[in-house]
Amino acid sequence: MNKKLVNGTIIVIFIILGATLVNGQQMVVNLKNNLAEKDEIWFKNNPDSYPHWLTLDELQNLDIIGKDFQGTSPPPSPVRMPAEFEPMQGVLIRYPFGISYDVIAEMSEDIEVVTIVASTSEKNYVYSQYQSNGVNVDNCDFLIAPSNSYWTRDYGPWFVFNGDDEQGIVDHIYNRPRPLDDAIPIAFGDWQGIPVYSLSLEHAGGNYMTDGQGNAVSTDLVWTENPGYSHEQIDQLMKNYCGIDNYMVVPDALGDYIKHIDCWAKFLSPDTIMIIKPSTSHSHYQDFEDAVEYFENQTSGYGTPYNVVRIYTHMSEPYINSLILNNKVLMPVTGSQWDDEAISSYESALPGYEVLGFTGSWQSTDALHCRAKGIVDRYMLYIEHTPLYGTQTSNDGYIVNATIFPYSGEGLVNSSTGVYWKTEGGTWDFIEMEGLGNNLFSATIPPQETGTIVYYYIYAEDNSGRSENHPYIGAQMAHTFDAYLENNPPGAPSITGPIKGNSGITYDYYFNSIDPEGHGVKYHITWDDGYIDETDFGESGTDVIASHAWNREGSFIITAYAEDAIGLIGPESTFTVTMPKNRIINRNFINILSNLLQKFYEIYLKF
C-alpha cells in the first residue's frame, strides 16, 4: 500500500474530525448565545415572570428540581381525578398576568377567580385593576404566596377525590428549577384546608390530561424526566396517587421543545379527543395522523373506541390550547383566517357550549390553557354512568343505571333526579330514578319499535342547590341508541279446512299461529298447484282465512309459514287435500237406467 496515500488519508480524517469538533463547539456557543438573547428579550418584557422554556441559567441548575421535595403517602383509595370538563368552582391564575382582563372578566361572570399575588399590597392593586376592567370582584379571591411565573397549569394543584369521599390535592415535582412555583400546591391546600399528597414524580400539568374515568395521557417526556423509574413504576404511581388505571404515554406529535400533550390534543368528554390537523406541508403532519390512528384504536372509559375529532391549525395555531370552564370554552385566537373555522370545530364537537375566542401573546407551544388552571368543585354533584349506545335489544325497556354522589353531603332531590328521554322528532319525557342503595339509581326507558332512535340524559339535583346532567351539557349532547325489540319467530301455523273436495270448487282454509311477543302475523301459503298466496296481517293467535280452488284432480300438499311484524319467519306446516274426479252424469243414461230398473221390478212381481 502507498504510504503517502495512507498518511494523506489519516491527515484528512484528522482535519475532518477537528473541523467537526470545532463546528460542534461553535454550534453549542451559538445555541447558548441564541438562548441568552431570547431570555434577555423575555425578561425585558416580563420582568416578574420566568418564561415557559428553561432559561440558560436554569439549564445550568437542573439539579435544583425536586431538591427539597418530600413525598408523602398516596390518598386513601379508591382515588378519582376529575376531568377538565367536569364541574369547576373556580380558576387559578397569577399576577403579573399572562392573560388579558377580557379573559379574566369572562371567567368571573360564572366562577371564582383565584389570583396568586406576592403580597397584600399587590392584592390591593390587582383588586383595583379588576374593578377598573370590568371583572366581577364579588367572584374574586386571592392566594398570597410568592411565585416565579404565571404558568399555573404546569405547577398548579391536581385535584382528586379520595376513598373517604373528600377532595385532595396531588402535588408533583414541577419540572422546572422554580421552587416558588413548586410550592404553590401546598400553599393552596393550606389556604383551603385541603389535604395535599406529594407525588415524587417530575411532571408538568400541561403534559397531562385525564378523562375522569381512570384514563390519562402524557407524552413520553414523563419517561425522559424520570429516568429513575421504570415505565411500570410510573404507571403504579399514577394509579396510587391519581387513580389512573390506563396511562397512555405517547410520542410528542408536535416535535417542539415543550413536549406537552395540551399543545396538540384535548379530552372533550370521556369518549372524545380533539387532535389538531395541520397543513399537509407541516413537518410533523404524519405524526399527527399516527396519533389519530393510535387513539382511534384505544378504548375509552365508556368501553367504546375513542371518537377523534380534528381542528385545523394550518401551521400549529394554538387553538387546541383552550380552557373548558363548565359550559364555556375559552379559545385562543390569533387573528388568522382560520379562527372562525376553529371556533366552528369546537361548536360542532361540543353543541350547547358557548365558545369564545380571545387574543393574547399566544404561541403554538403556549396559550390560554397553559396560563390558567381550573379549580374542581369541592362539593360537586357527581354522576357516573356508562351510556347505552349502538343497538339496544329489549322487550322490557332500556335500563339506565347511574351512581350519583353529592360531595356536599346534602341529599338528592329525588323527585327531580331522573332520566329525560325522547325519540327522533319527539318531545322530552321524564322518568324519576329509583334509589337502589349505595348511591346507585336506576330508571327504565320504555321499549320502542325496532329502528327507533332514542335520546336520553340524566339529570340530578341535591339540597345544596347544585344540579348536573350526564352528559355534562344535557339535551344538546344527549346519549343516543337504536332500539331493537327482542324477537322470537312465530310458531308453526295450524291449518284447518276440508281434506277432500271436488276440483273447480273454492274452499276456505284457516291458518293460526301464535307469536311469542304478540306481534301481528301474516301467512305465506303454497297450494301445490303453482299458486302462492300471502295474507294480510292478523292478530297473533286468531284465524286468518285463505280461499282456494284446485282446477284438476289429485292430491295436494298445502304448505304455510307465518311471518311476524318484525319480519321474523317461523317454521312451516303442511296439510294434505285430495280432489277426486268431478264426474258429469248424462240425463239420458239415468232415464234408461231408471226404465231398466222399472222393467226388472215388473218381471220380479210376476214371479
C-alpha positions as CSV (number, residue, x, y, z in Angstrom):
1,M,0.0,0.0,0.0
2,N,1.2,3.5,-0.8
3,K,2.4,5.1,2.5
4,K,1.9,8.6,1.1
5,L,-1.7,7.7,0.4
6,V,-2.2,6.3,3.9
7,N,-0.6,9.3,5.6
8,G,-2.7,11.6,3.4
9,T,-5.9,9.8,4.3
10,I,-5.0,10.0,8.0
11,I,-4.3,13.7,7.8
12,V,-7.7,14.2,6.0
13,I,-9.5,12.3,8.7
14,F,-7.9,14.3,11.5
15,I,-8.8,17.5,9.6
16,I,-12.4,16.4,9.3
17,L,-12.6,15.4,12.9
18,G,-11.1,18.6,14.1
19,A,-13.4,20.6,11.9
20,T,-16.4,18.7,13.2
21,L,-15.3,19.3,16.8
22,V,-14.8,22.9,16.2
23,N,-18.1,23.2,14.4
24,G,-19.8,21.3,17.2
25,Q,-18.4,23.6,19.8
26,Q,-19.4,26.6,17.7
27,M,-22.9,25.3,17.4
28,V,-23.1,25.0,21.2
29,V,-21.8,28.5,21.6
30,N,-24.4,29.7,19.0
31,L,-27.2,27.9,20.8
32,K,-26.2,29.4,24.1
33,N,-26.0,32.9,22.6
34,N,-29.4,32.5,21.0
35,L,-31.0,31.3,24.2
36,A,-29.3,34.1,26.2
37,E,-30.7,36.6,23.7
38,K,-34.1,35.0,23.9
39,D,-34.0,35.1,27.7
40,E,-32.9,38.7,27.7
41,I,-35.8,39.8,25.5
42,W,-38.3,37.9,27.6
43,F,-37.2,39.4,30.9
44,K,-37.1,42.8,29.4
45,N,-40.8,42.5,28.6
46,N,-41.7,40.3,31.5
47,P,-39.5,41.2,34.5
48,D,-41.7,39.4,37.0
49,S,-42.2,36.0,35.4
50,Y,-39.9,33.3,34.1
51,P,-40.7,32.1,30.5
52,H,-42.3,28.8,29.6
53,W,-38.9,27.4,28.4
54,L,-35.9,26.6,30.6
55,T,-33.6,29.7,30.6
56,L,-29.9,29.4,30.1
57,D,-29.4,29.9,33.8
58,E,-31.9,27.2,34.7
59,L,-30.3,24.7,32.3
60,Q,-27.2,25.1,34.4
61,N,-29.2,24.5,37.6
62,L,-31.4,21.5,36.8
63,D,-30.2,19.7,40.0
64,I,-32.4,22.1,41.9
65,I,-35.6,20.4,40.6
66,G,-37.2,18.5,43.4
67,K,-34.2,19.0,45.7
68,D,-36.2,19.6,48.8
69,F,-39.3,17.8,47.7
70,Q,-40.8,15.5,50.4
71,G,-43.0,12.7,49.1
72,T,-46.0,11.5,51.2
73,S,-48.3,8.5,51.2
74,P,-50.9,8.4,48.5
75,P,-54.5,9.4,49.1
76,P,-56.9,6.8,50.6
77,S,-58.1,4.6,47.8
78,P,-60.0,4.4,45.5
79,V,-58.9,7.7,44.0
80,R,-60.6,9.6,41.2
81,M,-59.1,12.6,39.3
82,P,-61.9,14.7,37.7
83,A,-61.5,15.8,34.1
84,E,-61.3,19.4,32.9
85,F,-64.8,19.2,31.5
86,E,-66.3,18.4,34.9
87,P,-67.8,21.0,37.3
88,M,-65.4,23.8,38.2
89,Q,-65.9,26.2,41.1
90,G,-63.0,28.5,40.1
91,V,-59.9,29.1,38.1
92,L,-56.3,29.7,39.3
93,I,-54.3,32.5,37.7
94,R,-51.2,34.5,38.7
95,Y,-50.3,38.2,38.7
96,P,-48.4,39.6,36.8
97,F,-50.8,38.0,34.2
98,G,-50.3,36.0,31.1
99,I,-53.9,36.7,30.0
100,S,-55.9,39.8,29.3
101,Y,-58.5,41.4,31.6
102,D,-61.1,40.4,29.0
103,V,-60.4,36.8,29.7
104,I,-60.5,37.3,33.5
105,A,-63.7,39.3,33.3
106,E,-65.3,36.5,31.3
107,M,-64.2,33.9,33.8
108,S,-65.5,36.0,36.7
109,E,-69.0,36.0,35.3
110,D,-69.7,32.5,36.5
111,I,-67.0,31.2,38.8
112,E,-64.5,32.3,41.3
113,V,-61.2,33.7,40.0
114,V,-58.3,33.0,42.4
115,T,-55.3,35.1,41.8
116,I,-51.8,34.3,43.1
117,V,-50.3,37.6,44.4
118,A,-47.0,38.1,46.2
119,S,-48.3,40.4,49.0
120,T,-51.3,42.2,50.4
121,S,-50.3,45.4,48.6
122,E,-50.1,43.6,45.3
123,K,-53.6,42.1,46.1
124,N,-55.0,45.6,46.7
125,Y,-53.5,46.8,43.4
126,V,-54.9,43.8,41.4
127,Y,-58.3,44.3,43.1
128,S,-58.4,47.9,41.9
129,Q,-57.4,46.9,38.4
130,Y,-60.2,44.3,38.4
131,Q,-62.7,47.0,39.3
132,S,-61.4,49.2,36.5
133,N,-61.5,46.5,33.9
134,G,-65.0,45.0,34.3
135,V,-64.0,42.0,36.4
136,N,-66.8,40.8,38.8
137,V,-64.9,41.3,42.1
138,D,-67.6,39.5,44.0
139,N,-66.3,36.4,42.4
140,C,-62.6,37.1,43.2
141,D,-60.3,35.8,45.8
142,F,-56.5,35.9,46.3
143,L,-53.8,33.4,47.3
144,I,-50.9,35.4,48.8
145,A,-47.8,33.4,48.0
146,P,-44.5,34.1,46.2
147,S,-44.2,32.6,42.7
148,N,-41.8,32.5,39.8
149,S,-44.1,32.5,36.8
150,Y,-47.7,32.6,35.5
151,W,-47.8,29.0,34.2
152,T,-50.3,27.8,36.7
153,R,-51.3,24.9,34.5
154,D,-47.9,23.4,34.8
155,Y,-47.2,23.9,38.6
156,G,-50.8,24.2,40.0
157,P,-52.6,21.7,42.2
158,W,-54.0,18.5,40.7
159,F,-57.4,17.9,42.3
160,V,-58.6,14.4,43.3
161,F,-61.4,12.8,45.3
162,N,-60.1,10.1,47.7
163,G,-61.6,7.0,49.1
164,D,-63.0,9.0,52.0
165,D,-65.2,11.0,49.5
166,E,-63.1,14.1,50.2
167,Q,-61.3,16.4,47.9
168,G,-57.5,16.3,48.0
169,I,-54.6,17.8,46.1
170,V,-51.8,15.8,44.4
171,D,-48.6,17.8,44.3
172,H,-46.0,16.6,41.8
173,I,-42.4,17.8,41.3
174,Y,-42.5,20.7,38.9
175,N,-40.2,20.1,36.0
176,R,-38.6,23.5,36.3
177,P,-35.9,24.7,38.9
178,R,-38.5,27.2,40.2
179,P,-39.0,26.4,43.9
180,L,-41.6,29.2,44.5
181,D,-43.9,27.8,41.8
182,D,-43.3,24.3,43.0
183,A,-44.6,25.3,46.5
184,I,-48.0,26.7,45.2
185,P,-50.0,23.4,45.6
186,I,-49.1,23.1,49.2
187,A,-49.8,26.8,49.8
188,F,-53.2,26.4,48.1
189,G,-54.0,23.3,50.2
190,D,-53.1,25.0,53.4
191,W,-55.2,28.1,52.5
192,Q,-58.3,26.0,51.6
193,G,-57.8,23.3,54.2
194,I,-57.4,20.6,51.6
195,P,-55.1,17.6,52.3
196,V,-52.0,17.5,50.0
197,Y,-50.5,14.3,48.8
198,S,-47.0,14.7,47.4
199,L,-46.1,12.6,44.4
200,S,-42.4,12.0,43.9
201,L,-42.6,12.3,40.1
202,E,-41.3,15.1,37.9
203,H,-44.1,16.4,35.8
204,A,-46.0,19.4,34.3
205,G,-49.7,19.9,34.2
206,G,-49.6,20.8,30.6
207,N,-48.3,17.4,29.8
208,Y,-51.2,15.6,31.5
209,M,-54.9,15.2,30.7
210,T,-57.4,12.8,32.1
211,D,-61.0,11.8,31.2
212,G,-62.2,11.4,34.8
213,Q,-62.7,7.7,34.2
214,G,-59.2,6.4,35.1
215,N,-57.6,7.1,31.7
216,A,-54.9,9.7,31.2
217,V,-52.4,10.8,28.5
218,S,-49.0,12.3,28.6
219,T,-46.1,12.5,26.0
220,D,-43.0,10.4,26.7
221,L,-41.5,13.5,28.3
222,V,-42.7,12.0,31.6
223,W,-40.4,9.0,30.9
224,T,-37.4,11.2,30.0
225,E,-37.8,13.3,33.1
226,N,-38.0,10.3,35.4
227,P,-35.1,8.0,34.5
228,G,-35.0,6.6,38.0
229,Y,-38.4,4.9,37.5
230,S,-39.4,2.1,35.1
231,H,-42.5,2.7,33.0
232,E,-44.3,0.2,35.1
233,Q,-43.3,2.1,38.3
234,I,-44.6,5.3,36.8
235,D,-47.9,3.6,35.9
236,Q,-48.2,2.4,39.5
237,L,-47.5,5.9,41.0
238,M,-50.2,7.3,38.7
239,K,-52.6,4.6,39.9
240,N,-51.9,5.1,43.6
241,Y,-52.0,8.9,43.6
242,C,-54.3,9.8,40.7
243,G,-56.5,6.7,40.3
244,I,-55.2,6.2,36.7
245,D,-55.7,2.6,35.5
246,N,-54.7,3.2,31.9
247,Y,-51.8,5.7,31.5
248,M,-51.3,6.3,27.8
249,V,-47.8,7.6,27.2
250,V,-47.3,8.6,23.6
251,P,-44.7,10.2,21.3
252,D,-44.8,14.0,21.1
253,A,-46.5,14.6,17.7
254,L,-45.7,18.3,17.7
255,G,-42.0,17.7,18.0
256,D,-41.2,21.0,19.7
257,Y,-39.2,21.8,22.8
258,I,-42.1,21.8,25.3
259,K,-43.4,18.2,24.6
260,H,-46.7,18.9,26.3
261,I,-49.8,17.0,25.3
262,D,-52.0,20.1,25.7
263,C,-50.3,21.6,22.7
264,W,-51.9,19.2,20.3
265,A,-54.6,17.1,22.0
266,K,-57.5,17.6,24.4
267,F,-60.2,15.4,26.1
268,L,-63.6,16.9,25.3
269,S,-65.6,14.2,27.0
270,P,-64.9,10.6,28.3
271,D,-65.1,9.2,24.8
272,T,-64.0,12.1,22.6
273,I,-60.5,13.5,22.0
274,M,-59.7,16.5,19.8
275,I,-56.4,16.4,17.9
276,I,-55.0,19.2,15.7
277,K,-54.8,18.8,12.0
278,P,-52.1,21.0,10.5
279,S,-51.4,21.6,6.8
280,T,-50.0,18.6,4.9
281,S,-46.9,20.7,4.5
282,H,-46.3,20.7,8.2
283,S,-43.1,18.7,9.0
284,H,-44.9,16.6,11.6
285,Y,-48.2,16.1,9.6
286,Q,-47.8,12.3,9.6
287,D,-47.0,12.2,13.3
288,F,-50.4,13.7,14.0
289,E,-52.1,11.2,11.7
290,D,-50.3,8.4,13.5
291,A,-51.6,9.8,16.8
292,V,-55.2,9.8,15.5
293,E,-54.8,6.2,14.4
294,Y,-53.5,5.3,17.9
295,F,-56.3,6.9,19.8
296,E,-59.0,5.5,17.5
297,N,-57.7,2.1,18.5
298,Q,-57.8,2.7,22.2
299,T,-60.8,2.0,24.4
300,S,-62.5,4.9,26.2
301,G,-63.9,4.9,29.7
302,Y,-67.3,4.1,28.2
303,G,-65.9,0.8,26.7
304,T,-66.0,2.2,23.1
305,P,-63.2,3.3,20.8
306,Y,-62.3,6.9,21.2
307,N,-64.1,9.4,18.9
308,V,-61.3,11.5,17.5
309,V,-62.4,15.0,16.2
310,R,-60.0,17.3,14.4
311,I,-59.3,21.0,14.5
312,Y,-57.4,22.6,11.6
313,T,-54.4,24.6,12.8
314,H,-52.5,25.1,9.5
315,M,-49.0,25.7,10.9
316,S,-49.8,24.9,14.5
317,E,-52.0,27.7,15.6
318,P,-52.7,27.2,19.4
319,Y,-56.5,26.6,19.1
320,I,-56.2,23.3,20.9
321,N,-54.8,25.1,24.0
322,S,-58.2,26.2,25.1
323,L,-59.7,26.1,28.6
324,I,-63.1,24.4,29.3
325,L,-64.9,26.0,32.3
326,N,-68.2,24.4,32.8
327,N,-70.4,25.3,29.8
328,K,-67.9,27.6,28.2
329,V,-64.8,27.0,26.0
330,L,-62.3,29.9,26.2
331,M,-60.2,29.5,23.0
332,P,-57.1,31.4,21.9
333,V,-57.4,33.1,18.5
334,T,-54.6,34.8,16.5
335,G,-56.5,36.9,14.0
336,S,-55.8,34.4,11.3
337,Q,-58.1,33.4,8.5
338,W,-58.6,30.0,10.3
339,D,-60.0,31.5,13.6
340,D,-63.7,31.2,12.6
341,E,-63.2,27.6,11.4
342,A,-61.6,26.7,14.7
343,I,-64.5,28.1,16.7
344,S,-66.9,26.2,14.5
345,S,-64.9,23.0,15.1
346,Y,-65.5,23.4,18.9
347,E,-69.1,24.3,18.4
348,S,-69.6,21.2,16.2
349,A,-67.8,18.9,18.7
350,L,-69.4,20.5,21.8
351,P,-73.0,21.5,20.9
352,G,-74.6,23.5,23.7
353,Y,-71.3,25.0,24.8
354,E,-70.5,28.7,24.4
355,V,-67.2,29.0,22.5
356,L,-65.4,32.3,23.0
357,G,-62.2,33.5,21.2
358,F,-59.6,35.7,22.9
359,T,-56.4,37.2,21.6
360,G,-53.2,37.3,23.5
361,S,-49.5,36.7,23.4
362,W,-50.1,33.1,22.2
363,Q,-47.5,30.7,20.8
364,S,-48.0,27.3,19.3
365,T,-46.5,25.9,22.4
366,D,-48.1,28.2,24.9
367,A,-51.6,29.8,25.1
368,L,-54.6,30.2,27.3
369,H,-54.7,26.6,28.8
370,C,-51.1,26.9,29.9
371,R,-51.8,30.1,31.9
372,A,-54.9,29.1,33.8
373,K,-55.9,26.1,35.9
374,G,-59.5,25.0,36.7
375,I,-60.3,24.5,40.4
376,V,-62.6,21.5,40.7
377,D,-65.8,22.0,42.6
378,R,-65.0,20.7,46.0
379,Y,-68.6,19.7,46.7
380,M,-69.6,18.7,43.2
381,L,-72.7,16.6,42.4
382,Y,-71.1,13.7,40.6
383,I,-72.9,11.4,38.1
384,E,-71.1,8.3,36.9
385,H,-72.8,6.5,34.1
386,T,-71.8,4.3,31.2
387,P,-74.1,5.3,28.3
388,L,-76.3,3.0,26.3
389,Y,-75.1,3.1,22.7
390,G,-75.3,1.2,19.5
391,T,-78.3,-1.2,19.2
392,Q,-80.1,-2.0,22.5
393,T,-82.3,-5.1,22.3
394,S,-85.1,-5.5,24.9
395,N,-88.8,-6.1,25.1
396,D,-89.0,-4.8,28.7
397,G,-87.4,-1.4,28.3
398,Y,-83.9,0.0,28.5
399,I,-82.3,0.2,31.9
400,V,-80.3,3.3,32.7
401,N,-78.1,2.9,35.8
402,A,-76.0,5.6,37.4
403,T,-74.1,6.3,40.6
404,I,-75.0,9.7,41.8
405,F,-73.0,11.2,44.7
406,P,-73.3,14.6,46.3
407,Y,-69.9,15.5,47.7
408,S,-71.7,18.4,49.5
409,G,-73.1,15.8,51.9
410,E,-76.6,17.1,51.1
411,G,-79.2,14.6,50.0
412,L,-80.6,14.4,46.5
413,V,-83.9,15.9,45.5
414,N,-85.4,12.6,44.5
415,S,-88.4,13.9,42.6
416,S,-86.1,15.9,40.3
417,T,-83.5,13.2,39.8
418,G,-84.1,11.0,36.8
419,V,-83.9,10.4,33.1
420,Y,-85.1,12.7,30.3
421,W,-85.7,10.7,27.1
422,K,-87.3,11.1,23.7
423,T,-87.4,9.5,20.3
424,E,-86.4,11.1,17.0
425,G,-88.7,14.1,16.4
426,G,-90.4,13.6,19.8
427,T,-90.6,15.7,23.0
428,W,-88.7,15.1,26.2
429,D,-90.3,12.9,28.8
430,F,-89.1,12.4,32.4
431,I,-88.8,9.2,34.4
432,E,-87.8,9.6,38.1
433,M,-84.9,7.3,39.0
434,E,-85.3,4.7,41.8
435,G,-82.7,4.6,44.5
436,L,-81.2,1.1,44.8
437,G,-78.9,1.9,47.7
438,N,-75.2,2.7,47.9
439,N,-75.7,5.8,45.7
440,L,-77.0,3.7,42.8
441,F,-80.0,4.8,40.9
442,S,-82.0,3.3,38.1
443,A,-84.7,4.1,35.6
444,T,-86.2,2.2,32.6
445,I,-86.9,3.8,29.3
446,P,-90.0,2.1,27.7
447,P,-89.4,-0.4,24.8
448,Q,-89.6,1.1,21.4
449,E,-90.2,-0.3,17.9
450,T,-87.2,-1.6,16.1
451,G,-85.2,1.1,14.3
452,T,-86.3,3.9,16.7
453,I,-83.6,6.3,17.7
454,V,-83.7,7.0,21.4
455,Y,-82.1,10.1,23.0
456,Y,-81.6,10.5,26.8
457,Y,-79.7,12.2,29.5
458,I,-79.6,12.0,33.3
459,Y,-80.5,15.0,35.5
460,A,-79.9,15.3,39.2
461,E,-80.3,17.9,41.9
462,D,-79.2,17.9,45.5
463,N,-80.1,20.0,48.5
464,S,-77.0,22.2,48.2
465,G,-78.6,23.8,45.2
466,R,-76.4,22.0,42.7
467,S,-77.8,20.4,39.6
468,E,-75.9,18.3,37.0
469,N,-76.5,16.4,33.8
470,H,-74.9,13.4,32.2
471,P,-73.6,14.2,29.7
472,Y,-72.5,17.4,31.3
473,I,-74.3,19.8,28.9
474,G,-77.5,17.7,28.8
475,A,-80.0,17.7,26.0
476,Q,-77.7,19.1,23.3
477,M,-75.3,16.2,23.7
478,A,-77.8,13.6,24.8
479,H,-76.7,10.0,24.6
480,T,-78.3,8.0,21.8
481,F,-79.0,4.4,20.8
482,D,-81.1,2.4,18.3
483,A,-83.9,0.4,19.8
484,Y,-84.5,-3.2,18.8
485,L,-87.3,-5.3,20.1
486,E,-86.1,-8.7,21.2
487,N,-88.0,-11.1,18.9
488,N,-88.6,-14.8,18.5
489,P,-90.2,-16.3,15.4
490,P,-93.9,-17.2,15.4
491,G,-94.9,-20.8,15.8
492,A,-95.8,-23.2,13.0
493,P,-99.3,-22.4,12.0
494,S,-102.2,-24.8,12.4
495,I,-104.2,-25.4,9.2
496,T,-107.8,-26.5,9.2
497,G,-110.4,-27.0,6.4
498,P,-111.7,-29.7,4.1
499,I,-109.4,-32.6,3.3
500,K,-111.5,-33.7,0.3
501,G,-113.3,-31.9,-2.3
502,N,-114.1,-31.5,-5.9
503,S,-111.9,-29.7,-8.4
504,G,-113.1,-26.4,-9.6
505,I,-114.8,-25.6,-6.3
506,T,-113.4,-22.9,-3.9
507,Y,-112.8,-24.0,-0.3
508,D,-111.9,-21.9,2.8
509,Y,-108.8,-22.8,4.9
510,Y,-108.0,-21.4,8.3
511,F,-104.4,-20.5,9.4
512,N,-103.5,-19.7,13.0
513,S,-100.0,-19.0,14.5
514,I,-99.0,-17.7,17.9
515,D,-96.2,-15.1,18.0
516,P,-94.3,-15.2,21.4
517,E,-94.2,-11.4,21.6
518,G,-97.8,-11.0,20.4
519,H,-96.8,-9.3,17.1
520,G,-99.2,-9.5,14.3
521,V,-98.6,-12.3,11.8
522,K,-99.2,-12.9,8.1
523,Y,-99.1,-16.2,6.2
524,H,-97.2,-17.3,3.2
525,I,-99.1,-20.2,1.5
526,T,-98.2,-22.6,-1.3
527,W,-101.2,-24.5,-2.7
528,D,-99.1,-27.1,-4.6
529,D,-100.6,-26.3,-7.9
530,G,-98.4,-23.5,-8.9
531,Y,-100.2,-20.8,-7.0
532,I,-98.8,-18.9,-4.0
533,D,-100.7,-16.5,-1.7
534,E,-99.7,-14.0,1.0
535,T,-102.3,-12.9,3.5
536,D,-102.7,-9.6,5.3
537,F,-101.5,-9.3,8.9
538,G,-103.8,-10.7,11.5
539,E,-103.6,-10.8,15.3
540,S,-101.4,-13.4,16.9
541,G,-103.5,-16.5,17.8
542,T,-106.5,-15.7,15.6
543,D,-107.7,-17.4,12.5
544,V,-106.9,-15.9,9.1
545,I,-108.9,-17.3,6.2
546,A,-107.5,-18.0,2.8
547,S,-109.6,-19.5,-0.1
548,H,-108.5,-21.6,-3.0
549,A,-109.9,-23.9,-5.8
550,W,-107.9,-26.6,-7.5
551,N,-108.7,-27.0,-11.2
552,R,-107.5,-30.5,-11.5
553,E,-107.9,-33.7,-9.6
554,G,-105.2,-35.2,-7.4
555,S,-103.6,-35.0,-4.0
556,F,-102.2,-31.6,-2.9
557,I,-100.0,-30.5,0.0
558,I,-100.7,-27.1,1.4
559,T,-97.5,-25.6,2.8
560,A,-97.7,-22.5,5.0
561,Y,-95.5,-20.5,7.4
562,A,-96.1,-17.3,9.5
563,E,-94.1,-14.1,9.4
564,D,-94.3,-11.6,12.3
565,A,-94.5,-7.8,12.0
566,I,-90.7,-7.5,12.7
567,G,-90.0,-9.8,9.7
568,L,-89.1,-12.9,11.5
569,I,-90.2,-16.2,9.9
570,G,-91.4,-19.2,11.7
571,P,-91.4,-22.9,10.8
572,E,-93.6,-24.5,8.1
573,S,-96.7,-26.6,8.5
574,T,-98.3,-28.9,5.9
575,F,-101.9,-30.0,5.2
576,T,-102.9,-32.7,2.6
577,V,-106.0,-32.2,0.4
578,T,-107.5,-34.8,-2.1
579,M,-109.5,-33.7,-5.1
580,P,-111.3,-36.7,-6.8
581,K,-112.8,-36.6,-10.4
582,N,-115.9,-34.4,-10.6
583,R,-118.0,-36.9,-12.8
584,I,-120.7,-35.4,-15.1
585,I,-123.6,-38.0,-15.4
586,N,-125.7,-37.9,-18.6
587,R,-129.5,-37.4,-18.0
588,N,-130.5,-39.9,-20.8
589,F,-128.4,-42.6,-19.2
590,I,-130.2,-42.0,-16.0
591,N,-133.6,-42.3,-17.7
592,I,-132.5,-45.6,-19.5
593,L,-131.2,-47.0,-16.2
594,S,-134.5,-46.0,-14.5
595,N,-136.6,-47.7,-17.2
596,L,-134.5,-50.9,-16.9
597,L,-135.0,-51.0,-13.2
598,Q,-138.7,-50.5,-13.6
599,K,-138.9,-53.4,-16.1
600,F,-136.8,-55.5,-13.8
601,Y,-139.2,-54.8,-10.9
602,E,-142.3,-55.7,-13.1
603,I,-140.8,-59.0,-14.1
604,Y,-139.9,-59.7,-10.4
605,L,-143.6,-59.2,-9.4
606,K,-144.9,-61.7,-12.0
607,F,-142.9,-64.4,-10.3
